[in-house]
């Protein structure tokens, strides 16, 4: 997995669902294996988080995450 790009997102049914803890644990495992991860200074910093039903905020954050992931992949692959 060394040098591969990784990212994480979570969903839960309530605010106290442990979303950020879950994402950080996933990202930590990726880093241990030498993967490249990218944070985001806007929106959901560690990765998209959905709470309950999907809404426009979640959809926008997921689209931003996907675009940034693809852009990073192009930079590293190029």
PDB file of N, CA, C and O in Angstrom:
ATOM      1  N   UNK A   1       0.826  -1.202   0.000  1.00  0.00           N
ATOM      2  CA  UNK A   1       0.000   0.000   0.000  1.00  0.00           C
ATOM      3  C   UNK A   1       0.869   1.265   0.000  1.00  0.00           C
ATOM      4  O   UNK A   1       0.358   2.371  -0.180  1.00  0.00           O
ATOM      5  N   UNK A   2       2.155   1.103   0.198  1.00  0.00           N
ATOM      6  CA  UNK A   2       3.072   2.232   0.285  1.00  0.00           C
ATOM      7  C   UNK A   2       2.984   3.121  -0.950  1.00  0.00           C
ATOM      8  O   UNK A   2       3.135   2.646  -2.075  1.00  0.00           O
ATOM      9  N   UNK A   3       2.742   4.403  -0.737  1.00  0.00           N
ATOM     10  CA  UNK A   3       2.677   5.357  -1.821  1.00  0.00           C
ATOM     11  C   UNK A   3       1.330   5.466  -2.504  1.00  0.00           C
ATOM     12  O   UNK A   3       1.141   6.343  -3.347  1.00  0.00           O
ATOM     13  N   UNK A   4       0.396   4.609  -2.168  1.00  0.00           N
ATOM     14  CA  UNK A   4      -0.950   4.677  -2.750  1.00  0.00           C
ATOM     15  C   UNK A   4      -1.744   5.774  -2.058  1.00  0.00           C
ATOM     16  O   UNK A   4      -1.454   6.128  -0.915  1.00  0.00           O
ATOM     17  N   UNK A   5      -2.739   6.311  -2.743  1.00  0.00           N
ATOM     18  CA  UNK A   5      -3.577   7.357  -2.169  1.00  0.00           C
ATOM     19  C   UNK A   5      -4.763   6.720  -1.455  1.00  0.00           C
ATOM     20  O   UNK A   5      -5.355   5.757  -1.942  1.00  0.00           O
ATOM     21  N   UNK A   6      -5.096   7.272  -0.300  1.00  0.00           N
ATOM     22  CA  UNK A   6      -6.234   6.770   0.457  1.00  0.00           C
ATOM     23  C   UNK A   6      -7.082   7.914   0.978  1.00  0.00           C
ATOM     24  O   UNK A   6      -6.640   9.061   1.031  1.00  0.00           O
ATOM     25  N   UNK A   7      -8.282   7.592   1.353  1.00  0.00           N
ATOM     26  CA  UNK A   7      -9.193   8.556   1.936  1.00  0.00           C
ATOM     27  C   UNK A   7     -10.291   7.807   2.660  1.00  0.00           C
ATOM     28  O   UNK A   7     -10.469   6.605   2.463  1.00  0.00           O
ATOM     29  N   UNK A   8     -11.020   8.513   3.493  1.00  0.00           N
ATOM     30  CA  UNK A   8     -12.069   7.863   4.272  1.00  0.00           C
ATOM     31  C   UNK A   8     -13.283   8.769   4.395  1.00  0.00           C
ATOM     32  O   UNK A   8     -13.171   9.994   4.339  1.00  0.00           O
ATOM     33  N   UNK A   9     -14.438   8.150   4.562  1.00  0.00           N
ATOM     34  CA  UNK A   9     -15.666   8.877   4.855  1.00  0.00           C
ATOM     35  C   UNK A   9     -16.510   7.989   5.750  1.00  0.00           C
ATOM     36  O   UNK A   9     -16.338   6.770   5.760  1.00  0.00           O
ATOM     37  N   UNK A  10     -17.410   8.586   6.491  1.00  0.00           N
ATOM     38  CA  UNK A  10     -18.252   7.817   7.405  1.00  0.00           C
ATOM     39  C   UNK A  10     -19.693   8.315   7.371  1.00  0.00           C
ATOM     40  O   UNK A  10     -19.996   9.404   6.882  1.00  0.00           O
ATOM     41  N   UNK A  11     -20.554   7.478   7.906  1.00  0.00           N
ATOM     42  CA  UNK A  11     -21.945   7.873   8.111  1.00  0.00           C
ATOM     43  C   UNK A  11     -22.447   7.221   9.388  1.00  0.00           C
ATOM     44  O   UNK A  11     -21.998   6.140   9.771  1.00  0.00           O
ATOM     45  N   UNK A  12     -23.374   7.886  10.033  1.00  0.00           N
ATOM     46  CA  UNK A  12     -24.000   7.333  11.231  1.00  0.00           C
ATOM     47  C   UNK A  12     -25.417   7.868  11.317  1.00  0.00           C
ATOM     48  O   UNK A  12     -25.838   8.705  10.518  1.00  0.00           O
ATOM     49  N   UNK A  13     -26.131   7.373  12.292  1.00  0.00           N
ATOM     50  CA  UNK A  13     -27.520   7.794  12.427  1.00  0.00           C
ATOM     51  C   UNK A  13     -27.698   8.966  13.386  1.00  0.00           C
ATOM     52  O   UNK A  13     -28.774   9.562  13.443  1.00  0.00           O
ATOM     53  N   UNK A  14     -26.648   9.302  14.142  1.00  0.00           N
ATOM     54  CA  UNK A  14     -26.797  10.418  15.071  1.00  0.00           C
ATOM     55  C   UNK A  14     -25.491  11.166  15.234  1.00  0.00           C
ATOM     56  O   UNK A  14     -24.433  10.684  14.829  1.00  0.00           O
ATOM     57  N   UNK A  15     -25.568  12.342  15.826  1.00  0.00           N
ATOM     58  CA  UNK A  15     -24.400  13.214  15.970  1.00  0.00           C
ATOM     59  C   UNK A  15     -23.310  12.549  16.806  1.00  0.00           C
ATOM     60  O   UNK A  15     -22.128  12.713  16.503  1.00  0.00           O
ATOM     61  N   UNK A  16     -23.668  11.818  17.829  1.00  0.00           N
ATOM     62  CA  UNK A  16     -22.677  11.163  18.680  1.00  0.00           C
ATOM     63  C   UNK A  16     -22.273   9.792  18.163  1.00  0.00           C
ATOM     64  O   UNK A  16     -21.972   8.895  18.950  1.00  0.00           O
ATOM     65  N   UNK A  17     -22.264   9.625  16.851  1.00  0.00           N
ATOM     66  CA  UNK A  17     -21.992   8.316  16.253  1.00  0.00           C
ATOM     67  C   UNK A  17     -20.531   7.959  16.103  1.00  0.00           C
ATOM     68  O   UNK A  17     -20.218   6.866  15.632  1.00  0.00           O
ATOM     69  N   UNK A  18     -19.620   8.849  16.488  1.00  0.00           N
ATOM     70  CA  UNK A  18     -18.194   8.545  16.417  1.00  0.00           C
ATOM     71  C   UNK A  18     -17.592   8.690  15.026  1.00  0.00           C
ATOM     72  O   UNK A  18     -16.591   8.047  14.710  1.00  0.00           O
ATOM     73  N   UNK A  19     -18.193   9.526  14.202  1.00  0.00           N
ATOM     74  CA  UNK A  19     -17.719   9.676  12.825  1.00  0.00           C
ATOM     75  C   UNK A  19     -16.258  10.097  12.721  1.00  0.00           C
ATOM     76  O   UNK A  19     -15.476   9.441  12.032  1.00  0.00           O
ATOM     77  N   UNK A  20     -15.880  11.176  13.390  1.00  0.00           N
ATOM     78  CA  UNK A  20     -14.499  11.650  13.263  1.00  0.00           C
ATOM     79  C   UNK A  20     -13.511  10.662  13.859  1.00  0.00           C
ATOM     80  O   UNK A  20     -12.416  10.489  13.324  1.00  0.00           O
ATOM     81  N   UNK A  21     -13.873  10.016  14.947  1.00  0.00           N
ATOM     82  CA  UNK A  21     -12.994   8.998  15.533  1.00  0.00           C
ATOM     83  C   UNK A  21     -12.789   7.853  14.555  1.00  0.00           C
ATOM     84  O   UNK A  21     -11.673   7.358  14.401  1.00  0.00           O
ATOM     85  N   UNK A  22     -13.858   7.431  13.894  1.00  0.00           N
ATOM     86  CA  UNK A  22     -13.755   6.349  12.916  1.00  0.00           C
ATOM     87  C   UNK A  22     -12.864   6.755  11.745  1.00  0.00           C
ATOM     88  O   UNK A  22     -11.999   5.984  11.330  1.00  0.00           O
ATOM     89  N   UNK A  23     -13.067   7.957  11.211  1.00  0.00           N
ATOM     90  CA  UNK A  23     -12.237   8.420  10.092  1.00  0.00           C
ATOM     91  C   UNK A  23     -10.770   8.491  10.499  1.00  0.00           C
ATOM     92  O   UNK A  23      -9.897   8.038   9.758  1.00  0.00           O
ATOM     93  N   UNK A  24     -10.495   9.053  11.664  1.00  0.00           N
ATOM     94  CA  UNK A  24      -9.101   9.164  12.105  1.00  0.00           C
ATOM     95  C   UNK A  24      -8.455   7.792  12.263  1.00  0.00           C
ATOM     96  O   UNK A  24      -7.278   7.623  11.945  1.00  0.00           O
ATOM     97  N   UNK A  25      -9.201   6.823  12.743  1.00  0.00           N
ATOM     98  CA  UNK A  25      -8.657   5.467  12.872  1.00  0.00           C
ATOM     99  C   UNK A  25      -8.332   4.860  11.512  1.00  0.00           C
ATOM    100  O   UNK A  25      -7.306   4.199  11.348  1.00  0.00           O
ATOM    101  N   UNK A  26      -9.208   5.087  10.541  1.00  0.00           N
ATOM    102  CA  UNK A  26      -8.965   4.585   9.184  1.00  0.00           C
ATOM    103  C   UNK A  26      -7.736   5.274   8.586  1.00  0.00           C
ATOM    104  O   UNK A  26      -6.870   4.613   8.013  1.00  0.00           O
ATOM    105  N   UNK A  27      -7.661   6.600   8.719  1.00  0.00           N
ATOM    106  CA  UNK A  27      -6.519   7.337   8.184  1.00  0.00           C
ATOM    107  C   UNK A  27      -5.221   6.925   8.867  1.00  0.00           C
ATOM    108  O   UNK A  27      -4.176   6.834   8.223  1.00  0.00           O
ATOM    109  N   UNK A  28      -5.288   6.679  10.167  1.00  0.00           N
ATOM    110  CA  UNK A  28      -4.108   6.224  10.903  1.00  0.00           C
ATOM    111  C   UNK A  28      -3.596   4.897  10.340  1.00  0.00           C
ATOM    112  O   UNK A  28      -2.391   4.718  10.165  1.00  0.00           O
ATOM    113  N   UNK A  29      -4.498   3.982  10.061  1.00  0.00           N
ATOM    114  CA  UNK A  29      -4.097   2.697   9.482  1.00  0.00           C
ATOM    115  C   UNK A  29      -3.459   2.905   8.107  1.00  0.00           C
ATOM    116  O   UNK A  29      -2.480   2.241   7.770  1.00  0.00           O
ATOM    117  N   UNK A  30      -4.012   3.822   7.317  1.00  0.00           N
ATOM    118  CA  UNK A  30      -3.432   4.108   5.999  1.00  0.00           C
ATOM    119  C   UNK A  30      -2.022   4.665   6.135  1.00  0.00           C
ATOM    120  O   UNK A  30      -1.119   4.260   5.403  1.00  0.00           O
ATOM    121  N   UNK A  31      -1.831   5.590   7.068  1.00  0.00           N
ATOM    122  CA  UNK A  31      -0.507   6.178   7.275  1.00  0.00           C
ATOM    123  C   UNK A  31       0.505   5.132   7.742  1.00  0.00           C
ATOM    124  O   UNK A  31       1.663   5.165   7.328  1.00  0.00           O
ATOM    125  N   UNK A  32       0.082   4.217   8.589  1.00  0.00           N
ATOM    126  CA  UNK A  32       0.974   3.152   9.056  1.00  0.00           C
ATOM    127  C   UNK A  32       1.487   2.326   7.885  1.00  0.00           C
ATOM    128  O   UNK A  32       2.615   1.833   7.913  1.00  0.00           O
ATOM    129  N   UNK A  33       0.660   2.177   6.858  1.00  0.00           N
ATOM    130  CA  UNK A  33       1.033   1.396   5.679  1.00  0.00           C
ATOM    131  C   UNK A  33       1.683   2.251   4.595  1.00  0.00           C
ATOM    132  O   UNK A  33       1.882   1.780   3.475  1.00  0.00           O
ATOM    133  N   UNK A  34       2.016   3.505   4.917  1.00  0.00           N
ATOM    134  CA  UNK A  34       2.737   4.364   3.986  1.00  0.00           C
ATOM    135  C   UNK A  34       1.886   5.013   2.929  1.00  0.00           C
ATOM    136  O   UNK A  34       2.405   5.480   1.915  1.00  0.00           O
ATOM    137  N   UNK A  35       0.579   5.053   3.147  1.00  0.00           N
ATOM    138  CA  UNK A  35      -0.308   5.650   2.152  1.00  0.00           C
ATOM    139  C   UNK A  35      -0.293   7.178   2.253  1.00  0.00           C
ATOM    140  O   UNK A  35       0.083   7.744   3.279  1.00  0.00           O
ATOM    141  N   UNK A  36      -0.706   7.821   1.181  1.00  0.00           N
ATOM    142  CA  UNK A  36      -0.786   9.272   1.112  1.00  0.00           C
ATOM    143  C   UNK A  36      -2.239   9.671   1.347  1.00  0.00           C
ATOM    144  O   UNK A  36      -3.138   9.181   0.664  1.00  0.00           O
ATOM    145  N   UNK A  37      -2.470  10.555   2.309  1.00  0.00           N
ATOM    146  CA  UNK A  37      -3.816  11.066   2.569  1.00  0.00           C
ATOM    147  C   UNK A  37      -3.777  12.587   2.522  1.00  0.00           C
ATOM    148  O   UNK A  37      -2.735  13.196   2.765  1.00  0.00           O
ATOM    149  N   UNK A  38      -4.905  13.192   2.210  1.00  0.00           N
ATOM    150  CA  UNK A  38      -4.986  14.640   2.075  1.00  0.00           C
ATOM    151  C   UNK A  38      -6.132  15.163   2.919  1.00  0.00           C
ATOM    152  O   UNK A  38      -7.269  14.705   2.800  1.00  0.00           O
ATOM    153  N   UNK A  39      -5.820  16.125   3.770  1.00  0.00           N
ATOM    154  CA  UNK A  39      -6.859  16.785   4.549  1.00  0.00           C
ATOM    155  C   UNK A  39      -7.518  17.881   3.732  1.00  0.00           C
ATOM    156  O   UNK A  39      -7.169  18.099   2.572  1.00  0.00           O
ATOM    157  N   UNK A  40      -8.461  18.560   4.338  1.00  0.00           N
ATOM    158  CA  UNK A  40      -9.183  19.621   3.644  1.00  0.00           C
ATOM    159  C   UNK A  40      -9.428  20.757   4.630  1.00  0.00           C
ATOM    160  O   UNK A  40     -10.010  20.551   5.695  1.00  0.00           O
ATOM    161  N   UNK A  41      -8.982  21.949   4.271  1.00  0.00           N
ATOM    162  CA  UNK A  41      -9.155  23.087   5.175  1.00  0.00           C
ATOM    163  C   UNK A  41     -10.586  23.622   5.166  1.00  0.00           C
ATOM    164  O   UNK A  41     -10.941  24.457   5.998  1.00  0.00           O
ATOM    165  N   UNK A  42     -11.408  23.143   4.230  1.00  0.00           N
ATOM    166  CA  UNK A  42     -12.813  23.535   4.161  1.00  0.00           C
ATOM    167  C   UNK A  42     -13.675  22.297   4.373  1.00  0.00           C
ATOM    168  O   UNK A  42     -13.205  21.175   4.185  1.00  0.00           O
ATOM    169  N   UNK A  43     -14.923  22.490   4.759  1.00  0.00           N
ATOM    170  CA  UNK A  43     -15.837  21.352   4.877  1.00  0.00           C
ATOM    171  C   UNK A  43     -15.421  20.376   5.964  1.00  0.00           C
ATOM    172  O   UNK A  43     -14.960  20.775   7.034  1.00  0.00           O
ATOM    173  N   UNK A  44     -15.588  19.093   5.677  1.00  0.00           N
ATOM    174  CA  UNK A  44     -15.218  18.040   6.627  1.00  0.00           C
ATOM    175  C   UNK A  44     -13.722  17.776   6.474  1.00  0.00           C
ATOM    176  O   UNK A  44     -13.290  17.227   5.461  1.00  0.00           O
ATOM    177  N   UNK A  45     -12.938  18.161   7.465  1.00  0.00           N
ATOM    178  CA  UNK A  45     -11.479  18.201   7.362  1.00  0.00           C
ATOM    179  C   UNK A  45     -10.829  16.848   7.098  1.00  0.00           C
ATOM    180  O   UNK A  45      -9.865  16.772   6.338  1.00  0.00           O
ATOM    181  N   UNK A  46     -11.332  15.790   7.704  1.00  0.00           N
ATOM    182  CA  UNK A  46     -10.703  14.470   7.591  1.00  0.00           C
ATOM    183  C   UNK A  46     -11.311  13.624   6.482  1.00  0.00           C
ATOM    184  O   UNK A  46     -10.687  12.672   6.013  1.00  0.00           O
ATOM    185  N   UNK A  47     -12.504  13.957   6.068  1.00  0.00           N
ATOM    186  CA  UNK A  47     -13.239  13.222   5.045  1.00  0.00           C
ATOM    187  C   UNK A  47     -14.715  13.471   5.254  1.00  0.00           C
ATOM    188  O   UNK A  47     -15.125  13.884   6.339  1.00  0.00           O
ATOM    189  N   UNK A  48     -15.521  13.227   4.238  1.00  0.00           N
ATOM    190  CA  UNK A  48     -16.954  13.494   4.356  1.00  0.00           C
ATOM    191  C   UNK A  48     -17.626  12.704   5.488  1.00  0.00           C
ATOM    192  O   UNK A  48     -17.312  11.539   5.728  1.00  0.00           O
ATOM    193  N   UNK A  49     -18.547  13.366   6.164  1.00  0.00           N
ATOM    194  CA  UNK A  49     -19.299  12.764   7.262  1.00  0.00           C
ATOM    195  C   UNK A  49     -20.788  12.976   7.010  1.00  0.00           C
ATOM    196  O   UNK A  49     -21.240  14.107   6.828  1.00  0.00           O
ATOM    197  N   UNK A  50     -21.535  11.899   7.001  1.00  0.00           N
ATOM    198  CA  UNK A  50     -22.984  11.982   6.859  1.00  0.00           C
ATOM    199  C   UNK A  50     -23.626  11.591   8.184  1.00  0.00           C
ATOM    200  O   UNK A  50     -23.242  10.603   8.810  1.00  0.00           O
ATOM    201  N   UNK A  51     -24.592  12.372   8.594  1.00  0.00           N
ATOM    202  CA  UNK A  51     -25.331  12.075   9.820  1.00  0.00           C
ATOM    203  C   UNK A  51     -26.803  11.987   9.448  1.00  0.00           C
ATOM    204  O   UNK A  51     -27.409  12.973   9.030  1.00  0.00           O
ATOM    205  N   UNK A  52     -27.369  10.800   9.603  1.00  0.00           N
ATOM    206  CA  UNK A  52     -28.759  10.602   9.215  1.00  0.00           C
ATOM    207  C   UNK A  52     -28.897  10.600   7.704  1.00  0.00           C
ATOM    208  O   UNK A  52     -28.028  10.091   6.996  1.00  0.00           O
ATOM    209  N   UNK A  53     -29.977  11.161   7.215  1.00  0.00           N
ATOM    210  CA  UNK A  53     -30.245  11.201   5.774  1.00  0.00           C
ATOM    211  C   UNK A  53     -29.249  12.123   5.072  1.00  0.00           C
ATOM    212  O   UNK A  53     -28.826  13.136   5.627  1.00  0.00           O
ATOM    213  N   UNK A  54     -28.886  11.757   3.851  1.00  0.00           N
ATOM    214  CA  UNK A  54     -27.988  12.602   3.074  1.00  0.00           C
ATOM    215  C   UNK A  54     -28.672  13.918   2.745  1.00  0.00           C
ATOM    216  O   UNK A  54     -29.869  13.961   2.464  1.00  0.00           O
ATOM    217  N   UNK A  55     -27.892  14.987   2.783  1.00  0.00           N
ATOM    218  CA  UNK A  55     -28.423  16.300   2.449  1.00  0.00           C
ATOM    219  C   UNK A  55     -27.470  16.995   1.482  1.00  0.00           C
ATOM    220  O   UNK A  55     -26.476  16.406   1.057  1.00  0.00           O
ATOM    221  N   UNK A  56     -27.765  18.232   1.137  1.00  0.00           N
ATOM    222  CA  UNK A  56     -26.943  18.954   0.167  1.00  0.00           C
ATOM    223  C   UNK A  56     -25.526  19.191   0.677  1.00  0.00           C
ATOM    224  O   UNK A  56     -24.576  19.163  -0.106  1.00  0.00           O
ATOM    225  N   UNK A  57     -25.372  19.422   1.974  1.00  0.00           N
ATOM    226  CA  UNK A  57     -24.039  19.636   2.555  1.00  0.00           C
ATOM    227  C   UNK A  57     -23.181  18.400   2.359  1.00  0.00           C
ATOM    228  O   UNK A  57     -22.034  18.496   1.924  1.00  0.00           O
ATOM    229  N   UNK A  58     -23.732  17.245   2.679  1.00  0.00           N
ATOM    230  CA  UNK A  58     -22.987  15.994   2.543  1.00  0.00           C
ATOM    231  C   UNK A  58     -22.649  15.731   1.077  1.00  0.00           C
ATOM    232  O   UNK A  58     -21.528  15.349   0.743  1.00  0.00           O
ATOM    233  N   UNK A  59     -23.629  15.941   0.217  1.00  0.00           N
ATOM    234  CA  UNK A  59     -23.396  15.727  -1.212  1.00  0.00           C
ATOM    235  C   UNK A  59     -22.276  16.638  -1.724  1.00  0.00           C
ATOM    236  O   UNK A  59     -21.412  16.191  -2.477  1.00  0.00           O
ATOM    237  N   UNK A  60     -22.287  17.898  -1.324  1.00  0.00           N
ATOM    238  CA  UNK A  60     -21.248  18.839  -1.752  1.00  0.00           C
ATOM    239  C   UNK A  60     -19.876  18.412  -1.221  1.00  0.00           C
ATOM    240  O   UNK A  60     -18.884  18.461  -1.947  1.00  0.00           O
ATOM    241  N   UNK A  61     -19.825  17.994   0.048  1.00  0.00           N
ATOM    242  CA  UNK A  61     -18.553  17.559   0.617  1.00  0.00           C
ATOM    243  C   UNK A  61     -18.035  16.295  -0.064  1.00  0.00           C
ATOM    244  O   UNK A  61     -16.828  16.152  -0.262  1.00  0.00           O
ATOM    245  N   UNK A  62     -18.922  15.385  -0.421  1.00  0.00           N
ATOM    246  CA  UNK A  62     -18.506  14.163  -1.126  1.00  0.00           C
ATOM    247  C   UNK A  62     -17.981  14.497  -2.521  1.00  0.00           C
ATOM    248  O   UNK A  62     -16.985  13.923  -2.962  1.00  0.00           O
ATOM    249  N   UNK A  63     -18.639  15.413  -3.212  1.00  0.00           N
ATOM    250  CA  UNK A  63     -18.170  15.804  -4.542  1.00  0.00           C
ATOM    251  C   UNK A  63     -16.822  16.514  -4.457  1.00  0.00           C
ATOM    252  O   UNK A  63     -15.945  16.288  -5.290  1.00  0.00           O
ATOM    253  N   UNK A  64     -16.658  17.366  -3.454  1.00  0.00           N
ATOM    254  CA  UNK A  64     -15.372  18.049  -3.253  1.00  0.00           C
ATOM    255  C   UNK A  64     -14.282  17.032  -2.936  1.00  0.00           C
ATOM    256  O   UNK A  64     -13.176  17.111  -3.471  1.00  0.00           O
ATOM    257  N   UNK A  65     -14.597  16.080  -2.067  1.00  0.00           N
ATOM    258  CA  UNK A  65     -13.648  15.030  -1.696  1.00  0.00           C
ATOM    259  C   UNK A  65     -13.212  14.243  -2.936  1.00  0.00           C
ATOM    260  O   UNK A  65     -12.022  13.993  -3.124  1.00  0.00           O
ATOM    261  N   UNK A  66     -14.168  13.855  -3.778  1.00  0.00           N
ATOM    262  CA  UNK A  66     -13.858  13.074  -4.981  1.00  0.00           C
ATOM    263  C   UNK A  66     -12.978  13.867  -5.942  1.00  0.00           C
ATOM    264  O   UNK A  66     -12.033  13.319  -6.509  1.00  0.00           O
ATOM    265  N   UNK A  67     -13.278  15.146  -6.131  1.00  0.00           N
ATOM    266  CA  UNK A  67     -12.473  15.969  -7.030  1.00  0.00           C
ATOM    267  C   UNK A  67     -11.059  16.133  -6.501  1.00  0.00           C
ATOM    268  O   UNK A  67     -10.093  16.014  -7.255  1.00  0.00           O
ATOM    269  N   UNK A  68     -10.933  16.404  -5.218  1.00  0.00           N
ATOM    270  CA  UNK A  68      -9.598  16.580  -4.624  1.00  0.00           C
ATOM    271  C   UNK A  68      -8.810  15.273  -4.663  1.00  0.00           C
ATOM    272  O   UNK A  68      -7.599  15.284  -4.882  1.00  0.00           O
ATOM    273  N   UNK A  69      -9.491  14.154  -4.452  1.00  0.00           N
ATOM    274  CA  UNK A  69      -8.847  12.838  -4.515  1.00  0.00           C
ATOM    275  C   UNK A  69      -8.310  12.599  -5.929  1.00  0.00           C
ATOM    276  O   UNK A  69      -7.165  12.182  -6.101  1.00  0.00           O
ATOM    277  N   UNK A  70      -9.141  12.866  -6.935  1.00  0.00           N
ATOM    278  CA  UNK A  70      -8.733  12.669  -8.334  1.00  0.00           C
ATOM    279  C   UNK A  70      -7.584  13.613  -8.707  1.00  0.00           C
ATOM    280  O   UNK A  70      -6.646  13.206  -9.393  1.00  0.00           O
ATOM    281  N   UNK A  71      -7.654  14.860  -8.260  1.00  0.00           N
ATOM    282  CA  UNK A  71      -6.575  15.811  -8.550  1.00  0.00           C
ATOM    283  C   UNK A  71      -5.258  15.358  -7.915  1.00  0.00           C
ATOM    284  O   UNK A  71      -4.203  15.457  -8.540  1.00  0.00           O
ATOM    285  N   UNK A  72      -5.316  14.873  -6.703  1.00  0.00           N
ATOM    286  CA  UNK A  72      -4.109  14.378  -6.025  1.00  0.00           C
ATOM    287  C   UNK A  72      -3.558  13.162  -6.750  1.00  0.00           C
ATOM    288  O   UNK A  72      -2.345  13.029  -6.912  1.00  0.00           O
ATOM    289  N   UNK A  73      -4.428  12.291  -7.178  1.00  0.00           N
ATOM    290  CA  UNK A  73      -4.002  11.097  -7.931  1.00  0.00           C
ATOM    291  C   UNK A  73      -3.273  11.505  -9.210  1.00  0.00           C
ATOM    292  O   UNK A  73      -2.244  10.921  -9.550  1.00  0.00           O
ATOM    293  N   UNK A  74      -3.798  12.502  -9.916  1.00  0.00           N
ATOM    294  CA  UNK A  74      -3.141  12.992 -11.129  1.00  0.00           C
ATOM    295  C   UNK A  74      -1.767  13.552 -10.829  1.00  0.00           C
ATOM    296  O   UNK A  74      -0.819  13.294 -11.571  1.00  0.00           O
ATOM    297  N   UNK A  75      -1.642  14.319  -9.744  1.00  0.00           N
ATOM    298  CA  UNK A  75      -0.351  14.903  -9.376  1.00  0.00           C
ATOM    299  C   UNK A  75       0.682  13.838  -9.059  1.00  0.00           C
ATOM    300  O   UNK A  75       1.832  13.926  -9.492  1.00  0.00           O
ATOM    301  N   UNK A  76       0.273  12.843  -8.310  1.00  0.00           N
ATOM    302  CA  UNK A  76       1.213  11.794  -7.901  1.00  0.00           C
ATOM    303  C   UNK A  76       1.543  10.852  -9.061  1.00  0.00           C
ATOM    304  O   UNK A  76       2.671  10.370  -9.170  1.00  0.00           O
ATOM    305  N   UNK A  77       0.573  10.594  -9.912  1.00  0.00           N
ATOM    306  CA  UNK A  77       0.768   9.664 -11.030  1.00  0.00           C
ATOM    307  C   UNK A  77       1.544  10.298 -12.173  1.00  0.00           C
ATOM    308  O   UNK A  77       2.212   9.604 -12.939  1.00  0.00           O
ATOM    309  N   UNK A  78       1.452  11.622 -12.287  1.00  0.00           N
ATOM    310  CA  UNK A  78       1.994  12.344 -13.428  1.00  0.00           C
ATOM    311  C   UNK A  78       3.459  12.381 -13.431  1.00  0.00           C
ATOM    312  O   UNK A  78       4.060  12.958 -14.337  1.00  0.00           O
TER     313      UNK A  78
END
